Structures are given as C-alpha cells and as structure tokens.
C-alpha cells in the first residue's frame, strides 16, 4: 500500500495562483463599463441629519449619480440570529441613514462615477448638515439612566438580556457555601478583525434577463444570497452571489452589510456594473469589530481547590445596530462555554447586549469562546494564587476526566470526546514546567521577571445541528451539502456549499476524496464560492468547514465508491460482496491481479452500455449532512514571558501548544491554522485594541494607530498534538481554525501577571502595552 | 502626464493623472492585479513591488515617479515559466493562507535576501516588519525566506 494521502502534509493546491499574482480577488475583477461607488460616511457618532446638499457632487467631473437615504428603495438590513427568551430588540437598520446617524462610519450617501478618483473627489463635495447628539461608547455606561439613547424602542440601550444557568438556586448556594470566592472585572477590549483584503463588492445587472450577479468578499455566499434577496427583494433564482478569491475573513466577512446591497441596487438603478471597494480606514469604521465586553465574573471553590461554581454578568457591545450574527456571540457562543475544560457543577451567565454609538460588533475569530476561555482561565489563575496552589495543580484537579463518547457539562452541552490531562502533560513536558519554576526563582533573585501561563481549554465548534440552530434562534440551518461528480475519464469535481478563504480545503478536501477513492489528488478539484454552481451550504466560520462540509464529502464519496464497486462487480462478473477495494482498484477477494480501476468503473457507468440491473447511468453523488452534535477540540497552551520592569516591555520567550483536533488530514495546514490563531490571540493580549474617545471618534482609525502583530514580535512556536477522534464524525475530525486564538490570549496574559507576582500585581487591562505594564509596576511600588 | 514605465520587461507608455498612485497604474492601467492594496497608510506592504531592483510600497509612489524606470511585480518574478526560488519556498513551506499579503511579502522577501544573502531568523523577522499578514502568524513565512535564501 502506498503512503496514505490522508495525514500527509502535501503542498497546497491553492498556492500556484496565489504566489504568482494570478488569483482574482473581488477588486481584481474588471467588467467593461464598470462605475465606481464611494459611500459617504458619517464623521459623527450620533447626529440628526438636517439636510444633505448633493448639488456640487452631482455636477463634478465623471459623476453619474448621487443618492441619499431618501432615494434608496431597499429593505432594512436584517439581523439573523434572534436569540430566544431575551426580549431582543431588532431595531431597524436602513442601508443608508435617513434621519439619524448612530456611529462614525454610518453610511449617508452614495457617489457613483466613472472611476474611483472621480468618485472620491465628488464624495468630498457632499455637504451634510448634521446636528450632533450626545454619544455613548461604553456598553456598561450605556445602560445607565440618563445615558444617550440610540433607538426609541430599546430603553437604556438594552438590545437583549439573556441568561444561561445550570440552576439559579444551585449557583446561589455554591457561592454562599464556598470556602473561597475570587472575582474579577474584565474588560474584553474591542478588536479590529483586519482581514488583509478589505471588503469589496461588484454588481452586474442584466436588465433583459433580470439577473443580478454580485461578486462579494464573503465567507458564506449562500447566506449572502439569502439575505441579499431579503434586502433587495430580488428572487434567489435570479440572484447569483460569487465569493471569488477571498483574502481572509476571521468572521468579518460573514455578515451581510448594507454596502453590498447598495452596490447591487446602484447597478440595477444605473443599469451598469458598479464596484465598491473599501479603503482600510473605511474598513476600520464600517466592517464589524470583535469582543468589547465589560464582565463581572467570579468563581467559587473549596479550600482544596475543587471548583464549585462560576458565574458572570456581561455587558456586551452590539454597536449601533445588530449585525447579522451579533446577538449569538456573547450569549450562545460565550455563556455555554463557562465550563471550559473543567467539571464545574454550577454555572450561570447573564449577558446584556447593549447598543452603543460604535461600529457594530459580530463574530471575530473564536467569537464568544475566546472571551469565555479568558475569564475561566483568569479566574483559575487567580484562584490558584488565592489558595496558594500551583495553577497547573488546580487545573489538573478540576479537569474533566478522559471520555470517548460524550460528556455532559452542567450548562447542558455534551462535549464529544476529550483527554485533557494527556494534552496538559505533553505540553508541561515540552516546556519543562518544574525546571522553569526553579529558573523563575533564580531569575527573580537577579532582578529578572519571568512568568509562565498555562491554559487548558476545550471549545465548541463545527456549528452545528440545525435543530439546535433553530432552538437558539439562528435564522438558518447549519448543515452542509456537496455534489461529487466523476467525469468519464475519472477526474473528480466536488462542489461544496461552504466557502474556504485561506483555510486550504481545496487541498484537504481533495485529500479526503483521494483517500476514499484512490484517485490521485491532481485529478480532483474542489469547486466553491459561486451560488450558481455549488449546492447550498451555510458557509465557512465557527471552524465548521471540515467537521460539517468535510463529513458531507466523505459520505458522498463513499456513495461513489459503492456505485463503482457495483459496476466493477458487474464487469468482473462477480458478486458485489466479493469485491475488495484498495488503492483505487476493485478486485475479487484473493485475486488482486484481476481488477477494474475506479476509472474503468466510472467510464463504463458513464457510457452505460451495459449496466447492472437497476443502476442509473453516470458517476455522481450528492449528500446533505447535518451533524448530530458540535465538535470539541481541546489542548494546552503554555507561554513563558519576561517583563522588563524599567520599560514595561513584555518579551515572549517561548510558546508551546498541544492541540487535539482528532486525526489531521494535513498536519502542515493544521499547524498553519494554529500559528495564525496564536498570533491573533496574542495580539489581543499584548498589542491590539480599538479605541474610541468619549465622543465616539475611532482613534485607532488606520493601521498607523491600530497595533497589528508583526513578524518581529514572536518567537518560533513549538507545536505538538494528541489525537482524540470525534465519536460522531465519519472520519473523526474536529475543527482547528480558532483554537489558537481561543487559547493564546489568557496564556500570555497569565504569564505576564505571573511574572509580575513579586510586585503584587493581579490585573492590568488589555492590551498589556509597555505603558500599562510600567504604570502598573509604578502603582504597585507606590509611585504615581 | 505622459509616462513611460518598464514593467516586467515591457515598456508601457500612458497618459496618467499626476496624482495616480503606482499601484493603481499597475492594477487599473495595466491589469496587473497581482499587486494588492491592504491599507491606505503604507503599513501593510501588500502592494510591495520592486522599483529599479529595490522594494517599495507602490501605494506610496506616484506613477509619474516611476517614469523612465523599471518596475517588477509578482507577475514578473517567475522566469521562463520557472517559479522564483522565493515563490517555490512559500509554496513548499506553507508560507501563505489567504494569499492576499503574499505578493507583497514575496517581493519584500526577495529584496531582503538580495541585501542579506544569509539572513538569520531574527533578521528575517526584522526585515519583514513592514509587511503584515493576518493568517500565518509569520512562522512559515520566516521558514520560507530562510529556505529560499539557501537556494538563491
């Protein structure tokens, strides 16, 4: 048997077009006669629009049209995650503001011109008469009486109030009877997703066929079509959405924004192709942000370290309107993860969604789970310190014991499989934990401040059973589908509804098919991104593409294999049950020399000259797959840092990650996902933060001000794995797209606090920039 | 203004607005869309090309400044259908995911190795400070540059 393609780190099949500049991202597509659209955006966080003078812009060179909110005939932009039992206020979100703007970046007018320079010039000529109103940017402050109100039907700016609880009585009792309770107020700072490709849309209207084609930077073209149909009123069978090459998303290209609907509307109105491409500054104002919580959290335990309860009150900023999935992020994807990797009998999360005069928030890599993991891991470290226990020992004491087929946690979820202790031990061995503790003591004697942070995490991904989606108010399904088509000569096209945009499924999915069918990878093509030639699917996010779409692919491929087996049996004049299959060849058991290849079987099935009775011609299979449960990858991350007390600078010295996503289809791609995730999570711990001033001006409005992680800030990460298959997935795999981000923020944060232990510092607000760390040291030493 | 710019070995003569950025000239006048735009403040490096052999950010250069000079873009890096060793190494070492920063990253890396044929890991990381990637965490990019440097 040849080396198995499954599990092999083959080179990516996406790369030749990407390393030569031949890839086509949305803005790279030029249609003859394309007009360029600029969206004029509000410079005020909150203001009444008294009037808009477009006359100068309309007569500027090259301008074809100028539109304001009064001209636009589109439906409001809907929210698609209507969490139940929460009194959710689905406030109207017009595609262009009509009378009131509610954040800096809210769209007020469209300028469409022959080229982008002319459109930008004319946009400068639009005169909007604003009457500024008081603004509020902090989600906790916004709920207080007297705070500026964003929406008439959302008193105190409260968008929803959601509770998940294992039983309030038990939770109360756990805290009342605890030997020790540790609390923290955590500010999960606002982050800018910053996919390297800004968003863009190109729309083409065919007035004769009444067909609309929209190329858009999307993680989920089928959802985009669904929602764009709602906003534009166009019927779905005449609405084609194409996500061409997409340059990263991290959640920010899940939502359907006003912008692509406006682009489509303008193309229809003007009967010419219209393109809109945001600038980076515009991206920072008008593309969703992530996180932005103020949390009050606490943990209850016995003196021996047994955790008995955890609870939190979360003020989660929604921004000015509800983005597509926003209400689900600080609730379902957050509160249900409070158990982490631990046995915690009593759990409660109350989450208050709050409108603020800021850019709407939504899913950003990890989406609710990084916030949950951060607070759990923060509280574990703080509790360990309070109990004078080693933080690793405290974790070990509370870890859920190994399980292979389902473990229900108190908050109600059933984790699929896990062996948390094994991953922890492996990571501890890699870093040399006990040696480090000695080294730390010696270093402190020399005036050097080393610290270590350990995170044992479990996370929920592979979203998810559709029945659950319905129960939690998600306005869609969460299944995936595929069509696998084998051509007469044995080449494979697999059409998938999910929409990879950097994750490499054109490679890993080809590996899955190749592994199942014995057809070489180079003969397999994965087709995705175009609603006209792919079957329905709900998209690429929540680390669900491989767990869900991958499962559909496995099952469809097995249908192909069984049909080919029947065809081969017919050709070999043998009974189907006597046919073995290996390396792409069917043969009668015991006679491997007399065989029919899968290509032979496919050709004969396609020619259909002599089919077995009852067999349909062709070699094609389709499969819908709705997973029975989520998947729960897990692992341990450990960081060692050194803090310079003179400058407050944090140097990351080592970073070890042991992750378990079940069997790995392509370990090189898995590692890449983890590397990127780690850096994104550390970005939150040490560097990144979107800052608004009290008037709602985004101070970090360009890449000059927003601290994106750079290559020189990181050591080489040390990675390893354990392999615990998911019991319910056909090939046992779990998602790996978000684990790095989920684990690395608390790991590095806790390492810094550990380093600062001699100063008695227990908390510093993220990001842990040198001024903040230095300031904390000064404060602790009784300075300014 | 009339300009004559050699791009990937071909001379192009065009009449452009004085304010036109080189990156827009490449993308919109010549259709060379391999050079990407990732920011508007010269931070991200996605638009990195070579001007007379030196790496520059083409969003921070006017087309007229390139008049009479030679530009190499990602489309011009491979020769006679053979990938440049840097392109090979990015592919081999999984130095890219979504690919958007990649053309600029590769062009910057080629210039880096040209100036420093045997860079250490630290020198590579320092040298690529001006090129941002949100996907890879940089580790495999550094590995790719190191690998390519050994072959160049």
Interface residues (C-beta under 8 A of the other chain):
Chain A: X9 X11 X12 X14 X15 X16 X17 X18 X19 X20 X21 X22 X23 X24 X25 X27 X28 X30 X115 X116 X117 X194 X195 X196 X197 X198 X245 X246 X247 X248 X250 X279 X280 X281 X501 X502 X503 X504 X668 X669 X671 X672 X674 X675 X676 X677 X678 X679 X680 X702 X703 X704 X708 X710 X711 X712 X714 X716 X717 X740
Chain B: X17 X19 X20 X24 X27 X28 X31 X32 X33 X34 X35 X36 X37 X38 X39 X40 X41 X43 X44 X46 X73 X74 X75 X77 X78 X83 X87 X90 X91 X92 X94 X96 X97 X98 X99 X100 X101 X102 X103 X106 X121 X122 X124 X125 X126 X128 X129 X131 X132 X133 X134 X135 X136 X137 X138 X139 X140 X141 X142
